[in-house]
Amino acid sequence: MLREGSNALGVMLGNGMYNVQGGRYVKFLGSFGEPKLILNLRVEYEDGMVQRVVSDASWKTDDGPIVFSCVYGGEDYDARREQPGWDAPGFDDSEWDAVRVVKGPGGKLRSQSAPPITVARSIRSDKVGSLSPGECIVFLGENLSARPFITVKGEAGARVTITTAERMDKPWEGHSYTYTLKGEGEETFRSRFTYFGFQILHVVGVDLPEDPDAGKERAVLLDAGADFVTSSAPAVGAFHCADPLPGAPHLFNEIDAMIDRSVRSNLQSVLTDCPHREKLGWLEVAHLMGPSILYRYDTHGLYRKICRDTTDSQLEDGLVPDIAPEYTRFSGGFFESAEWGSASVQLPWLLYRWYGDEDVLDQQYATMARYTRYLATTRNEQGLAKAGLGDWYDWSSENGHQGESQHTPGELTATAMLYDNARIVAETAAMQGRDADAAEFGVLAERVRTDFIAAYYKPAEQTVATGSQASLAVALHFGLFPDEARDALAERLVKELESNGYRQTTGEVCFRYLLMALADAGRSDVIYRMLDRGTAPGYGCMLRQWGLKTLSERWDKPGSSLNHCMFGHAQEWFTGYLLGIRQAPGSVGFEHLHIEPTVVEGLNGAEGYFDSPHGRVAVSWNRQDSGIIALDVTVPGNSTADIVLPTGAAENVTESGVPLAGALGIRDIKAGAKTTVTTGSGRYSFVCPAP
């Protein structure tokens, strides 16, 4: 970036979340002061000389062409105020003002660990129409987190205003962009310091080139589109299942693409809930969607940053609020919910298990322990943790979505989180040689488990609490039941779904636990029937009935947001169970794999991969004639794998054409209800009878 001779360095400052002053739509008002700059540029020359360029009192400042900037409200730009060459050598800054030297905002200055937010691609629309004289509409064809751009031509002082929308009938009120032309040929505007979620642009103050009077009174719109902005976290996984007919994609492929679009729009400097209305780091999404996201993107750095955000937002008493960073303070369950604050414990453990990252456990241990101790102080006389939002946004045929849980006690999910947090902190403490803490949290976990079972398990009815899908799924997923009750509770959960026409009633917290409880009980066939529907509530309803390409925050109809990722947990099942790419018990960093593809009735095959910390794990299976399953598995270097074949006994199974017992590279064969082979790294091809 440096050239021989004179160089200049210029900076434009925006407000971002740092300085939300309002003036248009905002989610909250709050400021850490005016925008500030700290700069330290180190220049190393070939002769060994080192020069530092720092921000100090010698710098100068002036108002730029951005006349309004709000991360929620939009941005206005007056091109007549541009000063050509302001950031190039030789510019005359004699009319500029001296800067004010100020103190920093506080806190600790750290390097950025999260991948930078970048423009992933630009979308130019070829679907532009005229609504009325001077007003055009631009259809982008997809809903995304983006900044709009336009290219116009017109007289100096002409003004063009852009508003955005997800739906034709519901433009976002209070969010807009106004561009004032300088009148020098073709001019392009795109916002710099804000983005929004939309798929439609309304452009006012322009004519289309084909209009009879184009350019006489208004600017002419020559081009319009959007820059898709998202985290630059690299993709590390993919999934695809066999289409039932040529040219007719399986619903699961559409679901996968829909979830992916929603996740990418919300992968920003935090994992946002939506790219428009809030843009806040609601913490439940981060840990509940964690496995789904990590199977597809390397968000290690972003998630380490979110862990640090929970520490920065933790209160003196140990409470971790529902959002981090806590730019604003909410109330009630929106401030304190165990299912949200527990991200402070769940995420460091997830990163340790996923990447083998022990450093994050060291860094976050104090936060994890303090939060778990705090949550334990909220227990009532039954030993149940304080209720917050619970299974937020669960669904009923009578009421649809209402907000706080309709079917399941709020204390149930909060207590389950306390149990799992205590278990995790006990294991972490033991790893770190904190023997007293390990004993303390181990005792707490057992006590909470005992209290949960006493309060909610109903042996006579073989059910849990209200018998809701969420109650049963939580108990099964976390093991909060007497040991002998597992099969009966799993069967009860299946019957609940069957009696409800395979319609899930869980909200965003317990939908993941529903999928995992069923999958781990060997009932992915039920999951298949639950997801492979085009009726409400579900993914198919969004795709087929409403024509959505991103996740609505509602299961049954378009919600006030059409780009949430909070119901995207199916991706964890796609990769972890349909492909079967998981870790063996006790493994960290995917050093020892457990590959167990699930062959479900109605699906003819699936394929995909996951770039683990040790390398690419790839799985492909498909049904062939005469009831034969062909399975290909790739195990990366420095890894081993237990491959569970989709068959019973090992007879008639071949590996690369060799009978299984004599196949090369296979270290062990464990025959039983399932055939499991243990392998080293390499590629393996099996042919076996269908289950």
C-alpha positions in Angstrom: 0.0 0.0 0.0 3.0 2.3 0.4 4.7 3.8 -2.7 8.0 5.4 -3.2 7.9 9.1 -2.6 5.1 10.9 -0.8 2.2 9.0 0.7 -1.0 10.1 2.4 -3.3 8.3 4.9 -6.9 9.4 5.2 -9.6 7.9 7.4 -13.4 8.2 7.3 -15.1 7.6 10.6 -18.6 6.1 11.0 -20.8 5.7 14.0 -21.6 1.9 14.0 -22.9 0.5 17.3 -20.4 2.8 19.1 -22.6 5.9 18.6 -26.3 5.3 18.1 -27.9 8.7 18.4 -31.2 8.2 16.5 -32.9 10.5 14.2 -34.6 7.6 12.4 -35.4 4.0 13.4 -33.3 2.6 16.2 -33.5 -0.5 18.3 -31.8 1.4 21.1 -30.2 4.8 21.9 -26.7 4.7 23.3 -23.3 6.2 22.8 -19.7 5.7 23.9 -19.0 9.2 22.6 -18.2 10.7 19.2 -16.3 8.5 16.7 -12.6 8.4 17.5 -9.4 7.1 15.8 -6.3 5.5 17.2 -3.7 4.6 14.6 -0.2 3.2 14.9 1.4 2.3 11.5 4.8 0.7 11.7 6.9 1.0 8.5 10.0 -1.1 8.1 12.4 -0.1 5.4 14.9 -2.3 3.5 17.8 -0.7 5.2 16.4 -1.6 8.6 15.1 1.8 9.6 11.7 1.7 11.4 9.2 4.6 11.2 5.9 4.9 13.1 3.0 7.0 11.9 0.6 7.6 14.8 -2.6 9.6 15.3 -1.7 12.7 17.2 -2.3 16.5 17.5 -0.7 17.1 14.1 -3.6 15.5 12.2 -6.5 17.5 10.7 -10.2 16.9 10.2 -13.1 18.1 8.2 -16.7 17.2 7.7 -17.1 14.7 4.9 -19.9 14.1 2.4 -21.7 11.7 4.7 -24.3 13.9 6.4 -26.2 11.2 8.3 -25.1 7.8 9.4 -26.9 5.4 11.7 -26.3 1.6 11.9 -30.1 1.2 12.2 -31.5 4.2 10.4 -29.4 4.3 7.2 -27.1 6.8 5.6 -27.2 10.1 3.6 -24.5 11.3 1.2 -24.1 14.7 -0.4 -21.7 14.3 -3.3 -21.4 18.1 -3.7 -19.3 18.0 -0.4 -16.7 15.7 -1.8 -13.1 17.0 -1.8 -11.2 15.2 -4.5 -7.8 14.1 -3.5 -8.4 14.5 0.2 -6.6 11.2 1.0 -3.8 11.6 -1.6 -0.4 13.4 -1.4 -0.4 17.1 -2.2 -3.9 17.9 -1.0 -4.3 21.4 0.5 -5.8 20.9 4.0 -5.1 24.5 5.1 -8.9 25.0 5.6 -9.3 21.9 7.7 -9.5 22.0 11.5 -7.0 20.6 14.0 -8.2 17.4 15.6 -9.1 17.1 19.3 -6.9 14.7 21.2 -9.2 12.7 23.5 -9.0 9.7 25.9 -10.0 6.3 24.7 -13.4 4.7 25.4 -12.0 2.5 28.2 -11.7 -1.3 28.2 -8.7 -3.2 26.9 -7.4 -2.7 23.3 -7.2 -6.1 21.7 -6.5 -7.4 18.2 -9.5 -8.7 16.3 -9.9 -12.5 16.4 -13.1 -12.7 14.4 -12.8 -12.9 10.6 -13.4 -9.5 9.0 -16.8 -8.5 7.5 -16.4 -8.3 3.7 -18.4 -7.9 0.6 -19.0 -11.6 -0.4 -20.5 -10.6 -3.8 -22.4 -7.9 -5.5 -25.9 -8.4 -7.0 -27.0 -6.3 -9.9 -30.7 -6.5 -10.5 -32.2 -6.8 -14.0 -35.7 -6.7 -12.6 -36.5 -3.0 -12.2 -39.9 -1.5 -12.7 -41.6 1.8 -12.5 -44.3 2.3 -9.8 -45.2 5.9 -10.6 -43.4 8.9 -12.1 -40.2 9.3 -10.2 -40.5 6.0 -8.3 -38.9 2.7 -9.2 -38.8 -0.7 -7.5 -35.9 -3.0 -7.7 -36.2 -6.8 -7.1 -32.9 -8.5 -6.0 -34.2 -12.0 -6.1 -32.9 -12.9 -2.7 -33.1 -11.8 0.9 -29.7 -10.9 2.4 -27.7 -8.7 4.7 -26.5 -6.0 2.3 -25.8 -2.4 1.5 -27.7 -1.0 -1.5 -26.0 0.8 -4.4 -27.2 2.8 -7.3 -25.7 4.5 -10.3 -27.4 7.6 -11.5 -26.9 10.6 -13.8 -28.5 14.0 -13.3 -28.2 17.6 -12.3 -26.2 18.8 -9.3 -28.5 18.9 -6.2 -30.9 16.3 -7.4 -31.8 13.9 -4.6 -32.5 10.2 -4.8 -33.9 8.3 -1.8 -33.7 4.5 -1.3 -35.9 2.5 1.1 -35.7 -1.2 1.7 -38.2 -4.1 2.3 -38.3 -7.8 2.7 -41.9 -7.8 1.5 -43.7 -5.7 -1.0 -46.4 -4.8 1.5 -44.1 -4.0 4.4 -41.3 -1.6 3.8 -39.0 -1.0 6.7 -40.1 2.3 8.3 -37.4 4.7 9.4 -34.5 3.1 7.4 -33.4 5.0 4.3 -30.6 6.3 2.2 -30.5 9.6 0.4 -27.9 10.6 -2.3 -27.5 14.1 -3.5 -25.9 14.3 -6.9 -22.9 16.5 -7.8 -23.9 16.6 -11.4 -20.7 15.2 -13.0 -21.8 12.4 -15.3 -22.5 8.9 -13.9 -22.3 8.7 -10.2 -22.4 5.6 -7.9 -23.5 5.6 -4.3 -23.2 2.8 -1.8 -23.4 3.2 2.0 -20.2 2.7 4.0 -21.2 2.5 7.7 -24.5 0.6 7.8 -26.1 -2.4 6.2 -29.6 -3.9 6.4 -31.7 -7.0 5.6 -33.8 -6.7 2.5 -34.6 -8.1 -1.0 -36.5 -5.1 -2.4 -35.4 -1.5 -3.0 -37.7 1.4 -3.5 -35.9 4.2 -5.3 -37.6 7.7 -5.3 -36.5 10.7 -7.3 -35.4 8.8 -10.5 -36.6 8.0 -14.0 -35.7 4.9 -15.9 -33.7 5.4 -19.1 -36.7 4.3 -21.3 -39.1 6.8 -19.7 -40.2 9.4 -22.3 -39.1 12.4 -20.1 -36.1 10.7 -18.5 -33.7 13.2 -17.1 -35.8 16.3 -17.6 -36.8 16.8 -13.9 -35.1 13.9 -12.1 -32.0 11.8 -12.1 -31.9 8.8 -14.4 -31.4 5.4 -12.7 -28.7 3.5 -14.7 -28.0 0.6 -12.3 -29.1 -0.7 -8.9 -28.2 -3.6 -6.7 -26.7 -4.6 -3.4 -23.4 -5.7 -1.9 -23.8 -8.8 0.3 -21.9 -8.2 3.5 -21.0 -11.1 5.8 -18.2 -12.7 7.8 -15.3 -13.9 5.7 -15.2 -17.1 7.7 -14.3 -19.8 5.2 -16.7 -22.6 4.3 -15.8 -26.0 5.7 -18.7 -28.2 4.9 -21.4 -29.2 2.4 -24.5 -31.5 2.3 -26.6 -32.8 -0.6 -29.1 -35.6 -0.8 -30.3 -37.5 -3.8 -33.1 -35.8 -5.7 -36.3 -37.9 -6.1 -36.6 -37.0 -9.8 -34.3 -35.2 -12.3 -34.9 -31.5 -12.0 -36.9 -31.9 -8.8 -34.7 -31.0 -5.8 -35.4 -32.9 -2.6 -37.0 -30.7 0.0 -33.9 -31.3 2.3 -31.6 -29.6 -0.3 -33.9 -26.6 -0.3 -34.0 -26.5 3.5 -30.2 -26.7 3.7 -29.8 -23.8 1.2 -32.4 -21.7 3.1 -30.7 -22.2 6.4 -27.3 -21.4 4.9 -28.6 -18.1 3.5 -30.0 -17.1 6.8 -26.8 -18.1 8.7 -24.6 -16.1 6.3 -26.7 -13.0 6.6 -26.4 -13.2 10.4 -22.7 -14.0 10.6 -21.4 -10.5 11.4 -19.1 -9.3 14.1 -21.5 -11.1 16.4 -24.0 -13.8 15.5 -27.0 -11.5 15.0 -30.6 -12.6 15.3 -31.6 -10.7 12.2 -29.8 -8.2 9.9 -32.4 -5.4 10.2 -34.6 -4.9 13.2 -32.1 -5.7 15.9 -28.7 -6.8 14.8 -27.9 -7.9 18.4 -26.0 -10.8 19.7 -28.7 -12.8 21.4 -26.7 -15.6 22.9 -29.0 -18.5 22.7 -28.6 -18.7 18.9 -24.8 -18.8 19.3 -24.7 -22.0 21.3 -27.8 -23.8 20.0 -26.9 -23.2 16.4 -23.2 -23.7 17.2 -22.8 -27.3 15.8 -24.8 -26.5 12.7 -22.7 -23.5 11.9 -19.4 -25.1 12.8 -20.1 -28.0 10.4 -20.3 -25.4 7.6 -18.0 -22.5 8.5 -14.8 -22.0 10.4 -16.1 -19.6 12.9 -13.5 -20.5 15.5 -12.2 -16.9 15.7 -15.7 -15.4 15.8 -16.9 -17.7 18.5 -13.8 -17.0 20.6 -14.8 -13.3 20.3 -18.3 -14.1 21.4 -16.9 -15.9 24.5 -15.0 -12.8 25.3 -18.1 -10.7 24.8 -19.9 -12.8 27.5 -17.0 -12.0 29.9 -17.1 -8.3 29.1 -20.9 -8.2 29.7 -20.9 -10.3 32.9 -22.2 -8.5 35.9 -20.5 -8.4 39.3 -22.9 -11.0 40.7 -22.0 -13.4 37.9 -25.1 -13.0 35.7 -24.5 -13.0 32.0 -27.3 -11.1 30.2 -29.2 -12.3 27.2 -27.2 -10.2 24.7 -23.4 -9.7 24.4 -22.1 -7.1 23.8 -24.7 -5.6 26.0 -25.2 -2.4 24.1 -28.5 -1.8 25.8 -30.3 -3.3 28.9 -33.5 -5.1 28.5 -35.8 -6.3 31.2 -37.4 -9.5 32.5 -36.7 -12.6 30.6 -35.1 -10.6 27.9 -32.4 -9.6 30.4 -32.0 -12.8 32.4 -32.7 -16.3 30.9 -30.6 -19.3 31.6 -31.0 -20.6 28.1 -29.3 -17.4 26.8 -26.7 -16.6 29.5 -25.5 -20.3 29.5 -23.7 -19.5 26.2 -20.9 -18.3 28.5 -20.4 -21.9 29.5 -21.6 -23.8 26.5 -19.5 -22.0 23.9 -16.0 -22.5 25.4 -16.8 -26.1 25.9 -18.0 -26.4 22.3 -14.8 -24.9 21.0 -12.7 -27.2 23.1 -14.6 -30.3 21.9 -14.7 -29.1 18.3 -11.2 -27.7 17.8 -9.3 -29.0 20.8 -9.0 -25.4 22.0 -7.9 -25.6 25.7 -6.8 -22.0 25.7 -10.4 -20.8 25.5 -11.2 -22.9 28.5 -8.3 -21.2 30.4 -9.4 -17.8 29.2 -13.1 -18.3 30.1 -13.0 -20.5 33.2 -13.6 -17.7 35.6 -16.6 -16.5 33.6 -18.0 -20.1 33.3 -17.7 -20.8 37.1 -19.1 -17.4 38.2 -22.1 -17.7 35.9 -22.8 -21.3 37.0 -22.6 -20.3 40.7 -24.9 -17.4 40.0 -27.5 -19.5 38.3 -27.4 -22.0 41.2 -28.4 -19.1 43.6 -31.6 -18.7 41.7 -32.9 -22.1 42.6 -36.2 -22.3 44.4 -37.3 -24.5 47.2 -37.6 -27.5 44.8 -34.1 -26.8 43.5 -35.3 -25.5 40.2 -33.5 -22.6 38.5 -35.2 -19.3 37.9 -37.4 -19.3 34.8 -36.7 -16.8 31.9 -38.1 -17.0 28.4 -37.9 -20.8 28.4 -38.6 -22.5 25.1 -39.1 -19.2 23.4 -41.5 -19.1 20.4 -42.9 -22.6 20.7 -45.9 -23.4 18.6 -49.5 -24.6 19.0 -52.2 -25.2 16.4 -54.5 -23.0 18.5 -52.3 -20.0 19.1 -49.4 -20.3 16.7 -46.3 -18.6 18.2 -46.9 -16.3 21.2 -43.5 -15.7 22.7 -42.7 -17.3 26.1 -43.3 -21.0 26.3 -46.9 -22.3 26.0 -46.2 -26.0 26.6 -43.2 -26.3 29.0 -42.4 -24.8 32.4 -39.7 -22.2 32.1 -37.9 -23.6 35.1 -37.5 -26.9 33.3 -35.2 -25.6 30.6 -33.4 -23.3 33.0 -32.7 -26.2 35.4 -31.5 -28.4 32.5 -29.0 -25.6 31.5 -27.8 -25.4 35.1 -27.2 -29.1 35.2 -25.3 -29.2 32.0 -23.3 -26.0 32.9 -22.3 -27.6 36.3 -21.2 -30.8 34.5 -19.1 -28.9 32.0 -17.5 -26.7 34.7 -16.7 -29.8 36.8 -15.0 -31.5 33.8 -13.1 -28.3 32.9 -12.0 -27.8 36.5 -10.7 -31.4 36.7 -8.7 -30.9 33.4 -7.1 -27.8 34.9 -6.3 -29.3 38.3 -8.8 -27.3 40.2 -9.8 -30.2 42.4 -11.9 -28.3 44.9 -13.9 -26.7 42.0 -14.3 -30.0 40.3 -15.8 -31.5 43.4 -18.0 -28.5 44.0 -19.5 -28.5 40.6 -19.8 -32.3 40.4 -21.9 -32.3 43.5 -24.0 -29.4 42.2 -24.7 -31.3 38.9 -25.8 -34.4 40.7 -28.0 -32.4 43.1 -29.6 -30.5 40.3 -30.2 -33.8 38.4 -31.9 -35.3 41.4 -34.1 -32.2 41.9 -35.1 -32.2 38.3 -36.2 -35.8 38.3 -38.0 -35.3 41.6 -39.9 -32.3 40.2 -40.7 -33.5 36.7 -40.4 -37.2 36.1 -43.7 -39.0 36.4 -43.1 -42.7 36.6 -46.8 -43.8 36.5 -47.3 -42.0 33.2 -43.8 -42.5 31.9 -43.5 -38.8 31.0 -41.8 -35.6 32.1 -43.6 -32.5 33.4 -46.4 -31.5 31.0 -45.5 -34.3 28.6 -44.7 -31.7 25.9 -42.3 -32.5 23.2 -39.9 -30.0 24.7 -40.1 -31.5 28.2 -39.4 -35.0 26.9 -36.7 -33.9 24.5 -34.8 -31.9 27.2 -34.9 -34.8 29.7 -33.7 -37.3 27.0 -30.9 -35.1 25.6 -29.4 -34.2 29.0 -30.1 -37.6 30.7 -32.4 -36.1 33.3 -34.4 -39.3 34.1 -33.9 -42.6 36.0 -31.6 -44.8 34.0 -34.2 -47.4 33.3 -36.7 -44.9 31.8 -34.8 -44.0 28.6 -36.6 -46.3 26.2 -40.1 -45.5 27.6 -39.5 -41.8 27.4 -38.2 -42.0 23.8 -41.2 -44.0 22.8 -43.5 -41.5 24.5 -41.8 -38.7 22.6 -42.3 -40.5 19.3 -46.0 -41.1 20.2 -46.4 -37.4 20.9 -45.1 -36.5 17.5 -47.2 -39.2 15.8 -50.4 -38.0 17.5 -49.7 -34.5 16.3 -49.2 -35.5 12.7 -45.4 -35.2 13.0 -45.7 -31.5 13.7 -43.1 -30.1 16.1 -44.4 -27.8 18.9 -41.0 -26.9 20.2 -39.6 -23.4 20.2 -36.2 -22.3 19.2 -34.5 -23.5 22.4 -35.8 -27.0 22.4 -36.1 -27.8 18.6 -32.4 -28.7 18.7 -32.9 -31.0 21.7 -35.9 -32.6 19.9 -33.7 -33.5 16.9 -30.8 -34.7 19.0 -33.1 -36.8 21.4 -34.8 -38.5 18.4 -31.5 -39.1 16.5 -29.7 -40.5 19.5 -32.6 -42.8 20.2 -32.3 -44.2 16.7 -35.5 -42.6 15.5 -34.2 -40.5 12.6 -37.1 -42.0 10.7 -39.4 -39.8 12.8 -37.2 -36.7 12.1 -37.5 -37.4 8.4 -41.3 -37.4 8.5 -41.2 -34.3 10.7 -39.0 -32.3 8.3 -40.3 -33.7 5.0 -43.6 -31.8 5.1 -45.0 -28.9 3.2 -47.5 -27.9 5.8 -47.3 -25.7 8.9 -45.3 -25.6 11.1 -42.1 -26.3 9.3 -39.4 -25.6 6.7 -41.6 -26.9 3.9 -44.3 -24.5 4.8 -41.9 -21.6 4.5 -40.5 -22.8 1.2 -43.5 -24.2 -0.6 -46.5 -22.3 0.8 -44.9 -18.9 1.4 -42.1 -19.0 -1.2 -39.4 -17.9 1.3 -35.8 -18.5 0.6 -34.6 -17.6 4.1 -35.8 -18.6 7.5 -38.8 -16.7 9.0 -38.8 -16.3 12.7 -42.1 -18.2 12.6 -42.7 -21.8 11.6 -46.2 -21.3 10.2 -46.2 -18.0 8.3 -44.0 -15.0 7.4 -43.0 -13.3 10.6 -42.0 -9.7 11.2 -38.5 -10.9 10.2 -37.9 -13.2 7.2 -34.2 -13.7 7.8 -33.7 -15.3 11.2 -31.3 -18.3 11.7 -32.7 -19.4 15.0 -34.6 -22.5 13.7 -31.7 -23.7 11.5 -30.7 -26.8 13.6 -31.6 -29.3 10.8 -28.1 -28.8 9.4 -26.6 -30.5 12.5 -28.8 -33.5 11.7 -28.0 -33.4 8.0 -24.2 -33.6 8.6 -24.1 -35.4 12.0 -26.6 -38.1 11.3 -27.7 -38.4 7.6 -24.0 -38.2 6.7 -23.1 -39.6 10.1 -20.0 -37.4 10.7 -19.5 -37.1 14.4 -16.8 -37.5 17.0 -16.3 -40.7 19.0 -17.0 -40.4 22.7 -14.1 -38.7 24.5 -12.5 -37.4 21.3 -11.6 -33.7 20.9 -10.8 -31.9 17.7 -12.2 -34.8 15.6 -9.1 -36.8 16.2 -11.2 -40.0 16.5 -14.3 -40.0 14.3 -17.6 -41.8 14.6 -19.0 -42.3 11.2 -22.6 -43.6 11.2 -24.7 -42.7 8.2 -28.4 -42.9 8.8 -30.3 -44.6 6.0 -33.9 -43.5 6.2 -36.9 -44.6 4.2 -37.7 -42.1 1.5 -34.1 -41.0 1.0 -32.1 -42.6 -1.8 -28.7 -41.2 -0.8 -26.7 -38.4 0.7 -23.2 -37.0 0.3 -21.1 -34.2 1.8 -18.0 -33.4 3.7 -16.6 -31.6 6.7 -13.2 -30.0 6.9 -12.3 -31.0 10.4 -9.2 -29.7 12.2 -7.4 -32.8 10.9 -8.6 -32.5 7.3 -11.6 -33.4 5.2 -14.0 -36.1 6.3 -16.2 -37.1 3.4 -19.2 -39.5 3.3 -21.4 -40.6 0.4 -24.0 -43.3 0.5 -26.7 -44.3 -2.0 -29.2 -47.1 -2.5 -28.5 -49.4 -5.4 -30.5 -52.2 -7.0 -31.5 -55.3 -5.0 -31.4 -53.5 -1.7 -27.7 -52.8 -1.7 -26.1 -49.7 0.0 -22.9 -48.3 -1.4 -20.9 -46.3 1.1 -17.7 -44.3 0.6 -15.9 -42.7 3.5 -12.7 -40.6 3.6 -10.8 -40.4 6.8 -8.2 -37.6 7.0 -4.6 -38.0 8.1 -3.7 -38.3 11.8 -7.3 -39.5 12.4 -8.9 -42.8 13.1 -12.6 -43.7 12.7 -15.2 -46.1 13.9 -17.4 -46.6 10.8 -20.8 -48.0 11.7 -22.2 -49.7 8.5 -25.9 -49.3 7.7 -26.4 -53.0 8.0 -26.7 -55.7 10.6 -24.3 -58.7 10.6 -21.0 -58.4 8.7 -21.8 -61.2 6.2 -22.0 -60.2 2.6 -20.2 -56.9 3.2 -17.3 -56.0 1.0 -14.7 -53.2 1.2 -13.3 -52.2 -2.2 -14.5 -55.6 -3.5 -12.8 -57.6 -0.8 -14.8 -59.4 1.9 -14.9 -57.3 4.9 -13.0 -59.7 7.1 -10.0 -59.6 4.8 -10.1 -55.9 3.7 -6.9 -54.0 3.9 -6.6 -51.0 6.3 -9.4 -52.2 8.6 -8.0 -52.7 12.1 -10.9 -54.2 13.9 -14.4 -55.5 13.2 -17.1 -55.4 15.9 -20.0 -57.4 14.9 -23.3 -57.2 16.7 -26.6 -55.4 16.2 -24.5 -53.1 14.0 -21.3 -53.8 12.1 -18.5 -51.4 13.2 -15.1 -51.3 11.6 -12.2 -49.3 13.0 -9.9 -47.7 10.4 -7.0 -45.4 10.0 -6.8 -42.5 7.5 -7.7 -43.3 3.9 -10.6 -43.8 1.6 -12.9 -46.8 2.1 -15.7 -48.1 -0.1 -18.3 -50.5 1.3 -21.1 -52.4 -0.3 -23.6 -53.9 2.1 -27.2 -55.0 2.5 -29.7 -52.3 3.3 -30.9 -52.2 6.9 
